[in-house]
Amino acid sequence: MSALEKLNQIKVMLGITPVAQAAPPIPPVDAPPSDPSAATNDDAVVNSYAVDGGQPVFVNNADDGIPGIAKGDAAWSDEAMTQPYPDGSYNVTGTNFGFTVAKGLVSEVSDPDQKGAGSPLVDEPEPQDMSKLFSEEFTAFKTEFSEVKEQFTAHKLAFAEAKATIDKQQHAITQLVGLVEQLAKTPVAEPLTPPQNFKSDKIEARESKIERISVSLKDLREAKN
């Protein structure tokens, strides 16, 4: 202990320096009044119930784990739980179950039949626009059919071109076979040269064959071109 601390201790014992009073305890802070919006959370289990003469009421059953509408539940006008349900007394449609809302909370419930608020409403799926659905399906079918038609036309043209090529080659082969047959029938050795003013039947036949061969060669060249 330092000299200064000892001096202060002596002063306290002699009553020269007053003893410091302990600070008064801090009173507990009262919790703010419950706000129904605080009941919203990511684990919300929202059920809705039809109300006689009013809009459906939405209740988050994850608040207390009790299904249906119970005292203390936060009541909402929308499924997103952003608008508190108006204050007043209400009756669930199709039942004898009644409840009172005050400041967005269920303050009282009335259940003489002990059957609760009944089954919650079930979200109905939105009706599909059949005309739009049919239009989309028909458009898709037309597109697919158009693609198939284009492919068929392309195959048809390719087949026609292949057939024309085959026909042309067949004609050329036929001309070549005829030429070979004519050459096979032509004598190899040249006959004796007759007088200039003499033409036998053989010479005329030979000239006729040569002329036919010449025509066949001409047709073959044209077929290849």
C-alpha positions, 0 to 999 in steps of 0.5 A: 500500500502506498503512503498516499493510500495509507494517509487516505485510510487514516483520514477515513478512520478519523472522519475527515474524509467521508466514505463514498456512497455506493451507487444506487442500483439501476432499475430494470428497464421495462420491456416494450409492449408486445408488437405483433410485427415482432412475431414474424420470422422465417419459420412462420407457419401461416394459416388463414380462416374465412371470417363472417362478413369480413376478410380472411384472417391470417395467423402465424401458428409458429408463435405458440405451436398451437394450431388454429386461432389461440389467445395471444396470436398475432392476427394479420390481414395479409399472408405476408404479415405486414398489416395487422387485422382490424380490432373487433370481434369476429366469427370464423365462417362455418363454425361457432368459433369467435375471437376478438382482436385488439391492437393486432393480437387475439385477446379473447376466443369463444369456442362453445363447441370445443371444435376450434376454428376448423380447417384453414383455407387452402390456397387454390392454384391459379387457373391456367389460360388454356387459350394461351397454353394451346397457342404456345403448344401450336406455335411450337408444333408449327416450328417443329413441323417447318423444320422437318419440312425443310429437312425433307425438302433438302433430302428430296433435292439431294435424291433428285440430284443423285438420281440425275447423276445415276441416269447420266452415268447409266446413259454413258455406260450404255453408249460405251457398251454399244461402241464396244460392240460395234468395234468388236464387229469391225474387221481388223485387217483392211480389205484390198483397195478396190477401184475408186469408182467401185463400192461394194456392199462391204465398204458401204456397210463399213462406212455406215458402222464408222458413221454410227461409231462417230455418232456414239462417240459424240453422244458419249462426250456430250453425256460426260459433259 
